[in-house]
Amino acid sequence: MEPSNWAPEHSGALRDYVLKGLSFSDIAREINRTFGTAYTKSAVLGRARRMGLSVQPRVDSPSIVPSLATAAQEDCVPSRQSLPHALQQPPQTAFRPAEPVKLRCVGVRPRLISLLELESDDCRYPYGGDKEGEEITFCGHPRRRGSSYCAPHFRLTWGPGTVSERAAVVLRIVRVA
Protein backbone atom coordinates (compact mmCIF):
# COMPACT_ATOMS: atom_id res chain seq x y z
CA MET A 1 0.00 0.00 0.00
CA GLU A 2 1.37 3.37 -1.00
CA PRO A 3 1.57 6.12 1.63
CA SER A 4 -1.20 8.70 1.30
CA ASN A 5 0.80 11.65 2.66
CA TRP A 6 3.65 13.00 0.60
CA ALA A 7 6.65 14.63 2.25
CA PRO A 8 7.06 18.32 1.35
CA GLU A 9 10.40 17.55 -0.34
CA HIS A 10 8.71 14.99 -2.59
CA SER A 11 5.94 17.44 -3.51
CA GLY A 12 8.51 20.14 -4.25
CA ALA A 13 10.47 17.80 -6.50
CA LEU A 14 7.24 16.82 -8.25
CA ARG A 15 6.43 20.48 -8.89
CA ASP A 16 9.93 21.12 -10.27
CA TYR A 17 9.83 18.10 -12.59
CA VAL A 18 6.37 19.00 -13.92
CA LEU A 19 7.60 22.52 -14.67
CA LYS A 20 10.56 21.00 -16.53
CA GLY A 21 8.09 19.04 -18.68
CA LEU A 22 9.07 15.51 -17.67
CA SER A 23 6.57 12.70 -18.20
CA PHE A 24 4.94 11.26 -15.08
CA SER A 25 6.79 7.97 -15.58
CA ASP A 26 10.09 9.86 -15.61
CA ILE A 27 9.04 11.95 -12.61
CA ALA A 28 8.20 8.80 -10.62
CA ARG A 29 11.54 7.28 -11.58
CA GLU A 30 13.49 10.42 -10.57
CA ILE A 31 11.68 10.87 -7.23
CA ASN A 32 12.11 7.18 -6.38
CA ARG A 33 15.82 7.31 -7.25
CA THR A 34 16.41 10.55 -5.32
CA PHE A 35 14.40 9.81 -2.17
CA GLY A 36 14.39 5.99 -2.12
CA THR A 37 10.60 5.82 -2.42
CA ALA A 38 8.36 3.51 -4.48
CA TYR A 39 5.84 5.88 -6.08
CA THR A 40 4.07 4.68 -9.21
CA LYS A 41 3.28 6.80 -12.24
CA SER A 42 -0.39 6.84 -11.17
CA ALA A 43 0.52 8.02 -7.68
CA VAL A 44 2.60 10.84 -9.12
CA LEU A 45 -0.18 11.80 -11.53
CA GLY A 46 -2.79 11.79 -8.74
CA ARG A 47 -0.59 13.89 -6.46
CA ALA A 48 0.00 16.39 -9.29
CA ARG A 49 -3.75 16.72 -9.81
CA ARG A 50 -4.37 17.19 -6.10
CA MET A 51 -1.68 19.87 -6.01
CA GLY A 52 -3.40 21.68 -8.88
CA LEU A 53 -0.49 21.32 -11.26
CA SER A 54 -1.57 21.58 -14.86
CA VAL A 55 -1.65 18.08 -16.23
CA GLN A 56 -1.66 18.34 -20.02
CA PRO A 57 -1.68 15.34 -22.31
CA ARG A 58 1.39 14.83 -24.43
CA VAL A 59 0.74 15.49 -28.10
CA ASP A 60 2.83 13.58 -30.59
CA SER A 61 1.10 14.97 -33.67
CA PRO A 62 2.85 17.60 -35.78
CA SER A 63 2.15 21.18 -34.84
CA ILE A 64 2.08 24.44 -36.78
CA VAL A 65 4.28 25.97 -34.09
CA PRO A 66 8.00 25.11 -34.28
CA SER A 67 8.98 22.67 -31.52
CA LEU A 68 11.33 23.66 -28.72
CA ALA A 69 14.90 22.74 -29.50
CA THR A 70 17.35 20.98 -27.24
CA ALA A 71 20.50 22.80 -26.19
CA ALA A 72 22.57 21.04 -28.89
CA GLN A 73 20.13 22.08 -31.64
CA GLU A 74 19.57 25.69 -30.56
CA ASP A 75 21.97 27.07 -33.15
CA CYS A 76 20.11 25.30 -35.98
CA VAL A 77 16.57 26.44 -35.09
CA PRO A 78 15.64 30.04 -35.96
CA SER A 79 13.93 32.13 -33.32
CA ARG A 80 10.26 33.00 -33.70
CA GLN A 81 11.16 36.63 -34.51
CA SER A 82 13.41 35.58 -37.41
CA LEU A 83 10.74 33.39 -39.02
CA PRO A 84 8.80 34.85 -41.95
CA HIS A 85 5.44 36.35 -41.00
CA ALA A 86 3.58 33.53 -42.80
CA LEU A 87 5.15 30.91 -40.50
CA GLN A 88 4.28 32.86 -37.35
CA GLN A 89 0.53 32.70 -38.08
CA PRO A 90 -1.79 29.69 -38.31
CA PRO A 91 -2.78 28.72 -41.85
CA GLN A 92 -5.70 30.67 -43.37
CA THR A 93 -7.81 27.50 -43.46
CA ALA A 94 -7.99 27.67 -39.66
CA PHE A 95 -10.05 30.86 -39.91
CA ARG A 96 -12.69 29.58 -42.34
CA PRO A 97 -15.93 28.44 -40.72
CA ALA A 98 -16.71 24.77 -41.11
CA GLU A 99 -19.65 23.76 -43.25
CA PRO A 100 -22.65 22.64 -41.18
CA VAL A 101 -23.30 18.91 -41.28
CA LYS A 102 -26.83 17.81 -42.09
CA LEU A 103 -27.67 14.79 -39.94
CA ARG A 104 -29.90 12.12 -41.33
CA CYS A 105 -31.32 8.98 -39.89
CA VAL A 106 -31.53 6.00 -42.23
CA GLY A 107 -34.39 3.59 -41.69
CA VAL A 108 -36.65 5.84 -39.61
CA ARG A 109 -39.83 7.23 -41.10
CA PRO A 110 -40.86 9.94 -38.68
CA ARG A 111 -44.55 10.30 -37.91
CA LEU A 112 -44.12 14.11 -38.15
CA ILE A 113 -46.57 14.93 -35.39
CA SER A 114 -47.08 18.37 -33.89
CA LEU A 115 -46.14 19.39 -30.38
CA LEU A 116 -49.78 19.20 -29.27
CA GLU A 117 -50.12 15.60 -30.52
CA LEU A 118 -46.96 14.40 -28.77
CA GLU A 119 -47.52 11.81 -26.03
CA SER A 120 -45.25 11.37 -23.01
CA ASP A 121 -43.49 8.31 -24.50
CA ASP A 122 -42.98 9.73 -28.01
CA CYS A 123 -39.62 10.61 -29.55
CA ARG A 124 -39.01 14.36 -29.44
CA TYR A 125 -36.50 14.55 -32.30
CA PRO A 126 -37.50 17.72 -34.21
CA TYR A 127 -37.99 18.03 -37.96
CA GLY A 128 -38.38 21.28 -39.87
CA GLY A 129 -38.20 24.84 -38.58
CA ASP A 130 -35.06 25.52 -40.63
CA LYS A 131 -36.76 28.12 -42.80
CA GLU A 132 -38.73 31.11 -41.55
CA GLY A 133 -42.35 30.12 -40.99
CA GLU A 134 -41.71 26.38 -41.44
CA GLU A 135 -43.62 24.28 -38.93
CA ILE A 136 -41.67 22.10 -36.48
CA THR A 137 -42.84 18.50 -36.18
CA PHE A 138 -41.46 15.59 -34.19
CA CYS A 139 -40.51 11.96 -34.87
CA GLY A 140 -43.18 10.50 -32.57
CA HIS A 141 -41.91 6.90 -32.46
CA PRO A 142 -41.66 5.20 -29.02
CA ARG A 143 -38.71 6.70 -27.18
CA ARG A 144 -35.80 4.87 -25.62
CA ARG A 145 -36.00 4.48 -21.83
CA GLY A 146 -34.09 7.29 -20.10
CA SER A 147 -33.96 9.43 -23.24
CA SER A 148 -36.17 11.89 -25.09
CA TYR A 149 -35.47 10.14 -28.39
CA CYS A 150 -36.07 6.78 -30.07
CA ALA A 151 -33.00 4.52 -30.42
CA PRO A 152 -31.89 5.73 -33.91
CA HIS A 153 -32.27 9.40 -32.99
CA PHE A 154 -30.54 8.82 -29.66
CA ARG A 155 -27.47 7.61 -31.58
CA LEU A 156 -27.60 10.76 -33.73
CA THR A 157 -27.63 13.02 -30.70
CA TRP A 158 -24.92 11.13 -28.82
CA GLY A 159 -21.65 12.51 -30.15
CA PRO A 160 -19.02 15.20 -29.66
CA GLY A 161 -19.72 18.12 -27.36
CA THR A 162 -21.06 18.42 -23.87
CA VAL A 163 -24.36 16.95 -22.74
CA SER A 164 -26.01 20.39 -22.88
CA GLU A 165 -24.60 21.07 -26.36
CA ARG A 166 -25.94 17.75 -27.63
CA ALA A 167 -29.32 18.29 -26.00
CA ALA A 168 -29.75 21.89 -27.14
CA VAL A 169 -32.67 22.23 -29.50
CA VAL A 170 -33.96 25.69 -30.33
CA LEU A 171 -37.70 25.76 -30.85
CA ARG A 172 -39.75 28.66 -32.21
CA ILE A 173 -43.49 29.01 -32.19
CA VAL A 174 -44.57 29.61 -35.78
CA ARG A 175 -48.34 29.41 -35.36
CA VAL A 176 -50.67 29.39 -32.45
CA ALA A 177 -53.22 26.60 -32.22
Secondary structure, DSSP 8 states (H G I E B T S, - for coil): ---SS--HHHHHHHHHHHHHT--HHHHHHHHHHHH-----HHHHHHHHHHTT--------S--SS-----TTTTTTS--GGGS-HHHHS--GGGGS---------TT-----B-TTT--TTB---EEE-SSTT--EEE--SB--TTSSS-HHHHHHHSSSS-HHHHH-------S--
